[in-house]
Amino acid sequence: MRFRLLALAVTILTWSLSQPSTAEQGWTELDLSGARIIATHTAVPEGGRLQIGIDIALDDGWKTYWRSPGDAGYPVTVDWSGSQNAEIGEMQWPAPHRFSLFDLDTFGYGERVVFPFELTVSDPAQPVELNAVVDYLLCQEVCIPQVAEVSLTLTPGIAEASPEAQLIDLFRSQVPGDGSGAGLTLDSANVADGGLTVHVEVTSIFPFAAPDVIVEGPEDIFFGRPGIILSDDALRMTASVPAETFDGTPVQLAAEDLTVTIVDGTRGLEAAVNAAAPAGASVSGTAFLGLLGIAFVGGLILNLMPCVLPVLSIKLLSVVSHGGKSPTQVRFSFLASAFGILASFWVLALGAIALGALGVAVGWGIQFQNPYFLVFMAVVVTVFAYNLFGMFEIPLPQWMSGAATIGDSESLRGHFLTGVFATLLATPCSAPFVGTAVGFALSSGAPEILAIFTALGLGLAGPFLLVSAFPKMATSMPKPGKWMLQMKKLLGLALAATAIWLLFVIGGVSGAALAYVIAAGLLCIGAVLWSGRSGAGRSAFVGTATAALAVLLMASPAVFSAEGGSASEAGSATFAEFSIAERDRRVTAGEVVFVDVTADWCITCQVNKRLALSHGDVRAALEADGVVPLQADWTQRDDAILSYLTSHGRYGIPFNAVYGPGAPEGILLPELLTPGAVLEALREARG
């Protein structure tokens, strides 16, 4: 095939590609171009079937457009309605060229192009009258519409090959098909990165010269320039094409039907791709039991993660308050806490199922992107801390008193709320095994989600269930006394630190102004509670005032919310803003890309920055030539980041990956980073 194309090309090179003169038969002359109808035969053949073409020649420097013109222009159209004794097939489009001007890309042809058509003669014994109106746009610095009326008559007779037959054959060979005639094989074409890109892999029987990938889809979705990676022998091409809005914002593909065209010079390949989300994960029964075990272990590890450390103070207080109590009391109170954890996970599971049914993407810990939830948690944590400091013994409204009695050994409701509270503060973390379990659950059906979330809840509730099974672990503790008052104050400081962390997160999500307002409001609540500490007859006033302040604070995000700041940078390394297109561009250029998906509310992310990414060797490696650190800040909701996470089977953070010539698909790092793991991934990605 390659030699046939070469022979045809040599033949056509002898043909003048300049604008035809008026002496040439059949041309319709316009100011900047000419058009005509050509056929492979000089007469109607016996079978009545032949190839014809619309031949357009352009002045130097001018171009016309493909069926999908790109960021500007409109395609060539041909109206055959004036023809007689002819059934004309669909217009065939030779492989186009990409024309780039600034940030705009268009697709079309320069110098000369022939659009082939299949012609079936209705009555081969009669003449064929071909009449067409060709409407096309010419562009250089300016664009000029052109309309050419062209005609050709074919009579019955001895059908010989016409002088234009090889010209039609040449351009027919350039029409992208399955690639077999062009030496191209499509290995895969699918939607990747959570629907943000179209991923294509193609092999060739001889090296690629200048490959390009063009994606066609809905009119309101634009596709950027492809990131192309060639193998060392240039016989294999991997490409990713980002989906964008007109202003360049990443957009998630849903269930659109897409057409992908791979072009390498004059040869091409065309394939259909459906962007429908892949079916849910499917595993065997044994594998599913293994995933349940992974989820349980992940829940256990959540008890030890940095973002759950404040909850440990509640657990410790719950344990020491049971010194001297009966085993039955201990058992029921710890079971209540465990049930609070399980109930919270069931609520999370049902919410994920409901949102998934509505087509809303969900992720692990996304409630920490909601300023109203953050303010509510800050109020609850602060009120509880004030209670531990002994600042009030007055009746508060029921919801506040319930929050303030978390861990109260006399209240099963308080122990239940301990479990709820533990779950809420645990969800920003993606501990080892948690990401795997949640990733499988959220990509599966409702039964799998419920099962996995139940296993996670059982893991997080493990310490409570253990004490409920062996109550002597709590009853052997010393009886409450003065030492416990000091312990309460110490644990109150731990919760105060949690409140300060929540204020930091609020500032990241909704801006510093809201964080300052909430901080001032929490101090006012403390002042009101302190003022009523010893005042007789003031309990009702203080309780009402405290509740009013809490309500005002929880409504304040509607007034003071603004764009928050970016997540803190890792060490002294400078992180550029992450995007799929930037990642692909850098990898295509042969660079190594380190991606850090982080958020202000993710304590584990901050631990990774301090213990791994700020390490001297890691920092030097990230700042080295040829290495590009990119950061995706998920402090505020960003569906593009969530889609990127889900494309790798992750639904929570921290998330880190390394891409490069040696790892174009990415090397995923563990949730808890170590300097060695980061450095090894950077070395492997270089190839």
ZISULMO-V934529 format. One record per backbone hydrogen bond with DSSP energy under -1.0 kcal/mol. NH is the residue of the N-H (numbers start at 0). CO is the residue of the C=O. If there is no record, write none. Layout:
nh->NH co->CO
nh->NH co->CO
//
This chain:
nh->4 co->0
nh->5 co->1
nh->6 co->2
nh->7 co->3
nh->8 co->4
nh->9 co->5
nh->10 co->6
nh->11 co->7
nh->12 co->8
nh->14 co->11
nh->23 co->20
nh->26 co->23
nh->27 co->34
nh->29 co->32
nh->33 co->56
nh->34 co->27
nh->35 co->54
nh->37 co->52
nh->39 co->50
nh->41 co->159
nh->43 co->154
nh->47 co->44
nh->49 co->118
nh->51 co->116
nh->52 co->37
nh->53 co->114
nh->54 co->35
nh->55 co->112
nh->56 co->33
nh->57 co->110
nh->58 co->31
nh->61 co->58
nh->62 co->138
nh->63 co->108
nh->65 co->106
nh->70 co->104
nh->75 co->64
nh->76 co->134
nh->78 co->132
nh->82 co->79
nh->83 co->128
nh->86 co->119
nh->88 co->117
nh->91 co->115
nh->94 co->173
nh->96 co->107
nh->98 co->105
nh->100 co->103
nh->103 co->100
nh->105 co->98
nh->106 co->68
nh->107 co->96
nh->108 co->63
nh->111 co->109
nh->112 co->55
nh->114 co->53
nh->116 co->51
nh->118 co->49
nh->119 co->86
nh->120 co->47
nh->125 co->122
nh->127 co->153
nh->128 co->83
nh->129 co->151
nh->131 co->149
nh->132 co->78
nh->133 co->147
nh->134 co->76
nh->135 co->145
nh->137 co->143
nh->138 co->62
nh->139 co->141
nh->143 co->137
nh->145 co->135
nh->147 co->133
nh->149 co->131
nh->151 co->129
nh->153 co->127
nh->161 co->39
nh->164 co->161
nh->167 co->163
nh->168 co->164
nh->169 co->165
nh->170 co->166
nh->171 co->167
nh->172 co->168
nh->174 co->171
nh->183 co->178
nh->184 co->202
nh->186 co->200
nh->187 co->200
nh->189 co->198
nh->191 co->196
nh->194 co->191
nh->196 co->191
nh->197 co->240
nh->198 co->189
nh->199 co->238
nh->200 co->187
nh->201 co->236
nh->202 co->184
nh->203 co->234
nh->204 co->182
nh->207 co->233
nh->211 co->262
nh->213 co->260
nh->215 co->258
nh->220 co->217
nh->221 co->243
nh->223 co->241
nh->226 co->239
nh->228 co->237
nh->230 co->235
nh->233 co->230
nh->236 co->201
nh->237 co->228
nh->238 co->199
nh->239 co->226
nh->240 co->197
nh->242 co->195
nh->243 co->221
nh->244 co->248
nh->247 co->244
nh->250 co->242
nh->252 co->194
nh->257 co->272
nh->258 co->215
nh->259 co->270
nh->260 co->213
nh->261 co->268
nh->262 co->211
nh->263 co->266
nh->266 co->263
nh->268 co->261
nh->269 co->176
nh->270 co->259
nh->272 co->257
nh->274 co->255
nh->280 co->442
nh->287 co->283
nh->288 co->284
nh->289 co->285
nh->290 co->286
nh->291 co->287
nh->292 co->288
nh->293 co->289
nh->294 co->290
nh->295 co->291
nh->296 co->292
nh->297 co->293
nh->298 co->294
nh->299 co->295
nh->300 co->296
nh->301 co->297
nh->302 co->299
nh->303 co->300
nh->307 co->304
nh->308 co->305
nh->311 co->307
nh->314 co->310
nh->315 co->311
nh->316 co->312
nh->317 co->313
nh->318 co->314
nh->319 co->315
nh->320 co->316
nh->321 co->318
nh->322 co->319
nh->323 co->474
nh->324 co->321
nh->329 co->325
nh->330 co->326
nh->331 co->327
nh->332 co->328
nh->333 co->329
nh->334 co->330
nh->335 co->331
nh->336 co->332
nh->337 co->333
nh->338 co->334
nh->339 co->335
nh->340 co->336
nh->341 co->337
nh->342 co->338
nh->343 co->339
nh->344 co->340
nh->345 co->341
nh->346 co->342
nh->347 co->343
nh->348 co->344
nh->349 co->345
nh->350 co->346
nh->351 co->347
nh->352 co->348
nh->353 co->349
nh->354 co->350
nh->355 co->351
nh->356 co->352
nh->357 co->353
nh->358 co->355
nh->359 co->354
nh->363 co->650
nh->365 co->362
nh->367 co->364
nh->368 co->365
nh->369 co->366
nh->373 co->369
nh->374 co->370
nh->375 co->371
nh->376 co->372
nh->377 co->373
nh->378 co->374
nh->379 co->375
nh->380 co->376
nh->381 co->377
nh->382 co->378
nh->383 co->379
nh->384 co->380
nh->385 co->381
nh->386 co->382
nh->387 co->383
nh->388 co->384
nh->389 co->386
nh->390 co->385
nh->400 co->396
nh->401 co->397
nh->402 co->398
nh->403 co->399
nh->404 co->400
nh->405 co->402
nh->407 co->404
nh->410 co->407
nh->414 co->410
nh->415 co->411
nh->416 co->412
nh->417 co->413
nh->418 co->414
nh->419 co->415
nh->420 co->416
nh->421 co->417
nh->422 co->418
nh->423 co->419
nh->424 co->420
nh->425 co->421
nh->426 co->422
nh->428 co->425
nh->433 co->430
nh->434 co->430
nh->436 co->432
nh->437 co->433
nh->438 co->434
nh->439 co->435
nh->440 co->436
nh->441 co->437
nh->443 co->440
nh->448 co->444
nh->449 co->445
nh->450 co->446
nh->451 co->447
nh->452 co->448
nh->453 co->449
nh->454 co->450
nh->455 co->451
nh->456 co->452
nh->457 co->453
nh->458 co->454
nh->459 co->455
nh->460 co->456
nh->461 co->458
nh->464 co->460
nh->465 co->461
nh->466 co->462
nh->467 co->463
nh->468 co->464
nh->469 co->465
nh->472 co->469
nh->473 co->470
nh->474 co->470
nh->475 co->471
nh->476 co->473
nh->485 co->481
nh->486 co->482
nh->487 co->483
nh->488 co->484
nh->489 co->485
nh->490 co->486
nh->491 co->487
nh->492 co->488
nh->493 co->489
nh->494 co->490
nh->495 co->491
nh->496 co->492
nh->497 co->493
nh->498 co->494
nh->499 co->495
nh->500 co->496
nh->501 co->497
nh->502 co->498
nh->503 co->499
nh->504 co->500
nh->505 co->501
nh->506 co->502
nh->507 co->503
nh->508 co->504
nh->509 co->505
nh->510 co->506
nh->514 co->510
nh->515 co->511
nh->516 co->512
nh->517 co->513
nh->518 co->514
nh->519 co->515
nh->520 co->516
nh->521 co->517
nh->522 co->518
nh->523 co->519
nh->524 co->520
nh->525 co->521
nh->526 co->522
nh->527 co->523
nh->528 co->524
nh->529 co->525
nh->530 co->526
nh->531 co->527
nh->532 co->529
nh->537 co->534
nh->541 co->537
nh->542 co->538
nh->543 co->539
nh->544 co->540
nh->545 co->541
nh->546 co->542
nh->547 co->543
nh->548 co->544
nh->549 co->545
nh->550 co->546
nh->551 co->547
nh->552 co->548
nh->553 co->549
nh->554 co->550
nh->557 co->554
nh->558 co->555
nh->559 co->555
nh->560 co->556
nh->561 co->509
nh->572 co->569
nh->575 co->628
nh->577 co->630
nh->582 co->578
nh->583 co->579
nh->584 co->580
nh->585 co->581
nh->586 co->582
nh->587 co->583
nh->588 co->584
nh->589 co->586
nh->590 co->585
nh->591 co->625
nh->592 co->658
nh->593 co->627
nh->594 co->656
nh->595 co->629
nh->596 co->654
nh->597 co->631
nh->601 co->598
nh->605 co->601
nh->606 co->602
nh->607 co->603
nh->608 co->604
nh->609 co->605
nh->610 co->606
nh->611 co->607
nh->612 co->607
nh->613 co->608
nh->614 co->611
nh->618 co->614
nh->619 co->615
nh->620 co->616
nh->621 co->617
nh->622 co->618
nh->626 co->623
nh->627 co->591
nh->629 co->593
nh->630 co->575
nh->631 co->595
nh->633 co->597
nh->641 co->637
nh->642 co->638
nh->643 co->639
nh->644 co->640
nh->645 co->641
nh->646 co->642
nh->647 co->644
nh->648 co->645
nh->649 co->644
nh->654 co->596
nh->656 co->594
nh->657 co->666
nh->658 co->592
nh->661 co->684
nh->662 co->659
nh->665 co->662
nh->666 co->657
nh->668 co->655
nh->677 co->673
nh->678 co->674
nh->679 co->675
nh->680 co->676
nh->681 co->677
nh->682 co->678
nh->683 co->679
nh->684 co->680
//
